[in-house]
């Protein structure tokens, strides 16, 4: 049971770091705010597909992908808001 918690927290931390790196590299502008919906839906879809695939292959971590399908878009949205609140360069 302890191993499972380490895996869950590790995936969430790794996912947050990768999304933060994506923001740092891409440096999105505020005019692309509507694309956040497509990115969130893409993240949701990828995790749901992986969850369904692992469910049908009888893998024990399919629940992890379904939970991640809900957590991942929320983390992305939070990083999106923090980027534009604290880090984005606004034109003067």
MARBA-3410 file (N, C-alpha, C, O; in Angstrom, 1 decimal):
92
0.8,-1.2,0.0,0.0,0.0,0.0,0.9,1.3,0.0,0.5,2.3,-0.6 ~ 2.0,1.2,0.7,2.9,2.4,0.8,3.5,2.6,-0.6,3.7,3.7,-1.0 ~ 3.8,1.5,-1.3,4.4,1.6,-2.6,3.5,2.4,-3.6,3.9,3.2,-4.4 ~ 2.2,2.1,-3.5,1.2,2.7,-4.3,1.1,4.2,-4.1,0.9,4.9,-5.0 ~ 1.2,4.6,-2.8,1.1,6.1,-2.5,2.3,6.8,-3.1,2.2,7.9,-3.6
3.5,6.1,-3.0,4.7,6.7,-3.6,4.6,6.9,-5.1,5.0,7.9,-5.6 ~ 4.0,5.9,-5.8,3.8,6.0,-7.2,2.8,7.1,-7.5,3.0,7.9,-8.5 ~ 1.7,7.2,-6.8,0.7,8.2,-7.1,1.3,9.6,-6.9,1.2,10.5,-7.8 ~ 2.0,9.8,-5.8,2.5,11.1,-5.5,3.7,11.4,-6.5,3.9,12.6,-6.9 ~ 4.4,10.4,-6.9,5.5,10.6,-7.8,5.0,11.0,-9.2,5.6,11.9,-9.8
3.9,10.4,-9.6,3.3,10.8,-10.9,2.8,12.2,-10.9,3.0,12.9,-11.8 ~ 2.1,12.6,-9.8,1.6,13.9,-9.7,2.7,14.9,-9.7,2.6,16.0,-10.3 ~ 3.8,14.7,-9.0,4.9,15.6,-8.9,5.6,15.7,-10.2,5.9,16.8,-10.7 ~ 5.8,14.5,-10.9,6.5,14.5,-12.2,5.6,15.3,-13.2,6.1,16.0,-14.0 ~ 4.3,15.1,-13.2,3.4,15.7,-14.1,3.4,17.2,-13.9,3.4,18.0,-14.8
3.5,17.7,-12.6,3.5,19.1,-12.3,4.8,19.7,-12.8,4.8,20.8,-13.4 ~ 5.9,19.0,-12.6,7.2,19.5,-13.1,7.2,19.6,-14.6,7.7,20.6,-15.2 ~ 6.7,18.6,-15.3,6.7,18.6,-16.8,5.8,19.8,-17.3,6.2,20.4,-18.3 ~ 4.7,20.0,-16.7,3.8,21.1,-17.1,4.5,22.4,-16.8,4.4,23.4,-17.6 ~ 5.2,22.6,-15.7,5.9,23.8,-15.4,7.0,24.1,-16.4,7.2,25.2,-16.8
7.7,23.0,-16.8,8.8,23.2,-17.8,8.2,23.6,-19.2,8.7,24.4,-19.9 ~ 7.0,23.0,-19.5,6.3,23.4,-20.7,6.0,24.9,-20.8,6.2,25.5,-21.8 ~ 5.5,25.4,-19.6,5.2,26.8,-19.5,6.5,27.6,-19.7,6.5,28.7,-20.3 ~ 7.5,27.2,-19.0,8.8,28.0,-19.0,9.4,28.0,-20.5,9.9,29.0,-20.9 ~ 9.3,26.9,-21.2,9.8,26.9,-22.5,8.9,27.6,-23.5,9.4,28.4,-24.3
7.6,27.4,-23.5,6.7,28.0,-24.4,6.4,29.5,-24.2,6.2,30.2,-25.1 ~ 6.4,29.8,-22.9,6.1,31.2,-22.5,4.8,31.7,-23.2,4.9,32.6,-24.1 ~ 3.7,31.1,-22.9,2.4,31.5,-23.7,2.0,32.9,-23.4,2.2,33.5,-22.3 ~ 1.4,33.5,-24.4,0.9,34.9,-24.3,-0.5,34.8,-23.8,-1.2,33.8,-23.8 ~ -1.0,36.0,-23.3,-2.4,36.0,-22.8,-3.4,35.9,-23.9,-4.6,35.6,-23.6
-3.1,36.1,-25.2,-4.0,36.0,-26.3,-4.3,34.6,-26.7,-5.2,34.3,-27.5 ~ -3.6,33.6,-26.1,-3.8,32.2,-26.4,-4.6,31.5,-25.3,-4.6,30.3,-25.1 ~ -5.3,32.3,-24.5,-6.0,31.8,-23.4,-7.1,30.8,-23.8,-7.5,29.9,-23.0 ~ -7.7,30.9,-25.0,-8.7,30.0,-25.4,-8.2,28.6,-25.7,-8.9,27.7,-25.7 ~ -6.9,28.5,-26.0,-6.4,27.2,-26.3,-6.2,26.4,-25.0,-5.9,25.2,-25.1
-6.4,27.0,-23.8,-6.3,26.2,-22.6,-7.3,25.1,-22.6,-7.1,24.1,-22.0 ~ -8.5,25.4,-23.2,-9.6,24.4,-23.2,-9.2,23.2,-24.0,-9.4,22.1,-23.6 ~ -8.5,23.4,-25.1,-8.1,22.3,-26.0,-7.0,21.5,-25.3,-7.0,20.3,-25.4 ~ -6.1,22.2,-24.6,-5.1,21.4,-23.9,-5.6,20.6,-22.7,-5.2,19.5,-22.5 ~ -6.5,21.2,-22.0,-7.1,20.5,-20.9,-7.9,19.3,-21.4,-7.8,18.2,-20.8
-8.7,19.5,-22.4,-9.4,18.3,-23.0,-8.5,17.2,-23.5,-8.8,16.1,-23.5 ~ -7.3,17.7,-24.1,-6.3,16.7,-24.6,-5.8,15.9,-23.4,-5.6,14.7,-23.5 ~ -5.4,16.6,-22.3,-4.9,15.9,-21.1,-5.9,14.9,-20.6,-5.6,13.8,-20.2 ~ -7.2,15.4,-20.5,-8.3,14.5,-20.0,-8.4,13.3,-20.9,-8.5,12.1,-20.4 ~ -8.4,13.5,-22.2,-8.6,12.4,-23.2,-7.5,11.4,-23.1,-7.7,10.2,-23.1
-6.2,11.9,-23.0,-5.1,11.0,-23.0,-5.1,10.1,-21.7,-4.9,8.9,-21.8 ~ -5.5,10.7,-20.6,-5.5,9.9,-19.3,-6.7,8.9,-19.3,-6.6,7.8,-18.8 ~ -7.8,9.3,-19.9,-9.0,8.4,-20.0,-8.7,7.2,-20.9,-9.0,6.1,-20.6 ~ -8.0,7.5,-22.1,-7.7,6.4,-23.0,-6.7,5.5,-22.3,-6.8,4.2,-22.4 ~ -5.7,6.0,-21.6,-4.7,5.1,-20.9,-5.4,4.3,-19.8,-5.1,3.2,-19.6
-6.4,5.0,-19.1,-7.1,4.3,-18.1,-8.0,3.2,-18.6,-8.0,2.1,-18.1 ~ -8.7,3.4,-19.8,-9.5,2.4,-20.4,-8.6,1.3,-20.9,-9.0,0.1,-20.8 ~ -7.5,1.6,-21.5,-6.6,0.6,-22.1,-6.1,-0.3,-20.9,-6.0,-1.5,-21.1 ~ -5.6,0.3,-19.8,-5.1,-0.5,-18.7,-6.2,-1.3,-18.0,-6.0,-2.3,-17.5 ~ -7.4,-0.7,-18.1,-8.6,-1.5,-17.5,-8.9,-2.7,-18.3,-9.1,-3.8,-17.7
-8.9,-2.6,-19.6,-9.2,-3.8,-20.4,-8.0,-4.8,-20.5,-8.2,-6.0,-20.7 ~ -6.8,-4.3,-20.2,-5.7,-5.2,-20.1,-5.5,-5.8,-18.7,-4.6,-6.5,-18.4 ~ -6.4,-5.5,-17.8,-6.5,-6.0,-16.4,-5.3,-5.5,-15.6,-4.7,-6.3,-14.8 ~ -4.8,-4.3,-15.9,-3.7,-3.8,-15.1,-4.2,-3.2,-13.8,-5.3,-2.5,-13.8 ~ -3.5,-3.3,-12.7,-4.0,-2.8,-11.4,-4.0,-1.3,-11.3,-4.6,-0.7,-10.4
-3.3,-0.6,-12.1,-3.1,0.8,-12.0,-4.1,1.6,-12.9,-3.8,2.8,-13.1 ~ -5.1,1.0,-13.3,-6.1,1.7,-14.2,-6.8,2.8,-13.4,-7.2,3.8,-13.9 ~ -7.0,2.6,-12.1,-7.7,3.6,-11.3,-6.8,4.8,-11.1,-7.3,5.9,-11.0 ~ -5.5,4.6,-11.2,-4.6,5.7,-11.1,-4.8,6.7,-12.3,-4.7,7.9,-12.2 ~ -5.0,6.1,-13.5,-5.2,6.9,-14.7,-6.5,7.7,-14.7,-6.6,8.8,-15.1
-7.5,7.0,-14.1,-8.8,7.7,-14.0,-8.8,8.8,-13.0,-9.3,9.9,-13.3 ~ -8.1,8.6,-11.9,-7.9,9.7,-10.9,-7.0,10.8,-11.5,-7.3,12.0,-11.3 ~ -6.0,10.4,-12.3,-5.1,11.4,-12.9,-5.9,12.2,-14.0,-5.5,13.4,-14.3 ~ -6.9,11.6,-14.6,-7.7,12.3,-15.6,-8.4,13.5,-15.0,-8.7,14.5,-15.7 ~ -8.7,13.4,-13.7,-9.4,14.5,-13.1,-8.4,15.5,-12.5,-8.6,16.7,-12.4
-7.3,15.0,-12.0,-6.3,15.8,-11.3,-5.4,16.6,-12.3,-5.2,17.8,-12.1 ~ -5.0,16.0,-13.4,-4.1,16.6,-14.3,-4.7,17.9,-14.9,-3.9,18.9,-15.0 ~ -5.9,18.0,-15.4,-6.4,19.3,-15.9,-6.5,20.3,-14.8,-6.3,21.5,-15.1 ~ -6.8,20.0,-13.6,-6.8,21.0,-12.5,-5.4,21.5,-12.2,-5.3,22.7,-12.0 ~ -4.4,20.7,-12.3,-3.0,21.1,-12.1,-2.6,22.0,-13.2,-2.0,23.1,-13.0
-3.0,21.7,-14.4,-2.6,22.5,-15.6,-3.3,23.8,-15.5,-2.7,24.9,-15.8 ~ -4.6,23.9,-15.1,-5.3,25.1,-15.0,-4.7,26.0,-13.9,-4.5,27.2,-14.1 ~ -4.3,25.4,-12.8,-3.6,26.2,-11.7,-2.3,26.7,-12.2,-2.0,27.9,-11.9 ~ -1.5,26.0,-12.9,-0.2,26.5,-13.4,-0.5,27.6,-14.4,0.3,28.6,-14.4 ~ -1.5,27.4,-15.2,-1.9,28.4,-16.2,-2.2,29.8,-15.5,-1.7,30.8,-16.0
-3.0,29.7,-14.5,-3.4,30.9,-13.7,-2.1,31.5,-13.1,-2.0,32.8,-13.1 ~ -1.3,30.7,-12.4,-0.1,31.2,-11.8,0.9,31.9,-12.8,1.5,32.9,-12.5 ~ 0.9,31.3,-14.0,1.8,31.8,-15.0,1.4,33.3,-15.3,2.3,34.2,-15.4 ~ 0.2,33.5,-15.6,-0.3,34.8,-16.0,-0.4,35.8,-14.8,-0.4,37.0,-15.0 ~ -0.5,35.3,-13.6,-0.5,36.1,-12.4,0.9,36.6,-12.0,1.0,37.8,-11.7
1.8,35.7,-12.1,3.1,36.0,-11.5,4.3,36.2,-12.5,5.2,36.9,-12.3 ~ 4.3,35.4,-13.6,5.4,35.3,-14.4,5.4,35.9,-15.8,6.4,36.3,-16.4 ~ 4.2,36.0,-16.4,4.0,36.5,-17.7,4.4,38.0,-17.9,4.1,38.8,-17.0 ~ 5.1,38.3,-18.9,5.5,39.7,-19.2,4.4,40.4,-19.9,4.1,40.1,-21.1 ~ 3.8,41.4,-19.3,2.7,42.1,-19.9,3.3,43.3,-20.7,4.3,43.9,-20.2
2.8,43.7,-21.8,3.3,44.8,-22.5,3.0,46.1,-21.7,1.9,46.2,-21.1 ~ 3.9,47.0,-21.8,3.8,48.3,-21.0,3.0,49.3,-21.7,2.8,50.4,-21.2
END
